Amino acid sequence: MNPNKLTPGHNLMWESSRMMLPEHKSRIREHQKELKKRTKPIFDEQQIILFSQLISEAVQQERNVKIQIFHPYHDYHITGRIQKTTPKQIKLVSPHDSTWISFDDIMGITIL
């Protein structure tokens, strides 16, 4: 007789660990997601001045910009024209919608 997992003395001690509850699976997924989470970089004064210059140039020339926005898991880009600025936010208008973007979330700006 060939030994298998049900043969006495073979793997019976670990047999009950094959079952995982849905709560355990969801917690494992949450933990794996938290491991991929990033922290937002802190920009120096020169980078902030460069961002403000690019924003003012885009507003004066009425050109579209591509803004890279921080997200804890991945960055994303929004393209449009800057319509309005406040001390803490800018309003970006694209053909489909308009979005308020906080200066703290901006990772990069490119004038198109």
C-alpha positions in Angstrom: 0.0 0.0 0.0 1.3 3.4 -1.0 1.3 6.0 1.8 -0.9 9.1 1.2 -2.1 12.0 3.2 -4.7 9.9 5.1 -2.3 7.1 6.0 -1.8 7.1 9.8 1.4 9.0 10.7 1.6 10.9 7.4 0.6 14.5 7.4 -2.3 14.2 9.7 -1.0 16.8 12.0 -1.3 19.5 9.3 -4.4 18.3 7.6 -6.7 20.8 9.4 -4.6 23.7 8.2 -5.7 23.3 4.6 -9.0 25.2 5.3 -8.9 29.0 5.3 -11.9 31.0 6.4 -13.0 33.9 4.1 -12.1 36.3 6.9 -8.5 35.0 6.8 -8.3 35.3 3.1 -9.6 38.9 3.1 -7.1 39.8 5.9 -4.2 38.3 4.0 -5.2 40.4 0.9 -5.5 43.6 3.0 -2.0 42.9 4.4 -0.5 42.4 1.0 -2.1 45.6 -0.2 -0.7 47.5 2.8 2.8 46.2 2.0 2.6 47.9 -1.4 1.4 51.3 0.1 3.8 54.2 -0.6 4.5 57.4 1.3 4.3 60.7 -0.3 7.6 62.4 -1.0 8.4 65.8 0.5 9.5 68.4 -2.1 12.1 71.0 -1.5 11.5 74.7 -2.0 13.0 74.7 -5.5 10.6 72.0 -6.8 7.6 73.9 -5.4 8.8 77.1 -7.1 9.2 75.2 -10.4 5.6 73.9 -10.0 4.3 77.4 -9.4 6.2 78.8 -12.4 4.8 76.0 -14.7 1.3 76.7 -13.4 1.5 80.4 -14.0 3.1 79.9 -17.4 0.3 77.5 -18.4 -2.4 79.9 -17.2 -0.9 82.9 -19.0 -0.4 81.1 -22.3 -3.7 79.2 -22.0 -2.0 75.9 -22.6 -3.0 72.4 -21.6 -1.0 70.6 -18.8 -0.5 67.1 -17.8 -0.5 66.7 -14.0 0.8 63.7 -12.2 -1.2 63.1 -9.0 0.0 61.1 -6.0 -2.0 58.1 -4.8 -0.8 55.7 -2.1 -0.8 52.7 -4.4 -0.1 54.2 -7.9 0.2 57.6 -9.5 -2.2 58.8 -12.1 -2.3 61.6 -14.7 -4.9 64.2 -15.5 -4.7 66.3 -18.6 -6.6 69.6 -19.1 -6.4 73.4 -18.9 -6.0 75.2 -15.7 -9.0 77.4 -15.2 -8.7 78.8 -11.7 -6.1 78.7 -8.9 -6.5 79.3 -5.1 -3.7 79.2 -2.5 -4.2 75.5 -1.9 -5.9 74.1 -5.1 -6.1 74.4 -8.8 -9.1 73.8 -11.0 -8.3 71.7 -14.1 -10.8 71.6 -16.9 -10.8 68.8 -19.4 -13.2 68.2 -22.3 -15.2 65.7 -20.1 -15.2 67.2 -16.7 -13.5 69.6 -14.2 -11.5 68.6 -11.2 -10.1 70.5 -8.1 -6.6 69.3 -7.4 -4.7 70.0 -4.1 -1.2 71.3 -4.4 -0.1 68.7 -1.9 -1.1 65.9 -4.2 0.8 67.2 -7.3 3.8 65.0 -8.1 4.7 66.6 -11.5 3.5 69.1 -14.1 4.2 69.0 -17.8 3.0 71.8 -20.2 1.7 70.3 -23.4 
